[in-house]
Amino acid sequence: MPKMKTKRSAAKRYRITGSGKVRYKKQNLRHILTKKNSKRKRRLRQPAILSSVEADRAKKLLPYG
């Protein structure tokens, strides 16, 4: 049986933590930053954890994650 292929788009967006949760980078920090206040931009820098339902979907795309 051949190796399973990882969905590269998912591999670039998600990382699996040691406890099995799925971590991702928040959106809205790429451009048009002048109208966003500092507090909002600071919060967007922090990684977030996917909900359990979404995490199950993401893990199917990352067979070796």
C-alpha positions in Angstrom: 0.0 0.0 0.0 1.5 3.4 -0.9 1.9 6.3 1.5 -1.0 8.6 2.1 -0.5 12.1 0.8 -0.9 15.1 3.0 -3.0 17.9 1.7 -0.4 20.6 1.3 -2.9 23.5 1.8 -3.8 22.1 5.2 -0.2 21.5 6.2 0.6 25.1 5.6 -2.3 26.3 7.7 -2.4 23.9 10.7 -0.1 22.4 13.2 -0.9 19.5 15.6 0.1 20.2 19.2 1.6 17.5 21.5 -1.8 17.0 23.1 -3.5 16.5 19.7 -5.2 19.9 19.3 -5.0 21.7 16.0 -3.4 25.2 16.1 -3.7 27.8 13.4 -2.8 31.5 12.8 -5.6 34.0 12.9 -6.7 35.9 9.9 -7.0 39.7 9.3 -3.3 40.7 10.0 -2.1 41.0 6.4 -3.1 44.4 5.1 -5.2 47.5 5.9 -3.7 47.6 9.4 -3.9 51.3 10.0 -7.6 51.2 10.9 -7.2 48.3 13.3 -6.2 49.3 16.8 -3.1 48.0 18.6 -5.1 45.8 21.0 -6.8 44.0 18.1 -3.5 43.5 16.2 -1.8 42.1 19.3 -4.6 39.6 19.8 -4.4 38.5 16.2 -0.7 37.6 16.6 -1.5 34.8 19.0 -2.2 31.3 17.6 -5.6 29.9 18.2 -7.0 26.4 18.7 -9.6 24.9 16.3 -12.9 23.7 17.8 -13.2 20.0 18.2 -15.5 19.6 15.2 -13.2 21.6 12.9 -10.2 19.8 14.3 -11.6 16.4 13.3 -12.0 17.7 9.7 -8.5 19.2 9.6 -6.9 16.0 11.0 -8.3 14.0 8.1 -6.3 16.2 5.8 -3.1 15.6 7.8 -2.7 11.9 8.0 0.8 12.1 9.5 0.2 15.2 11.6 
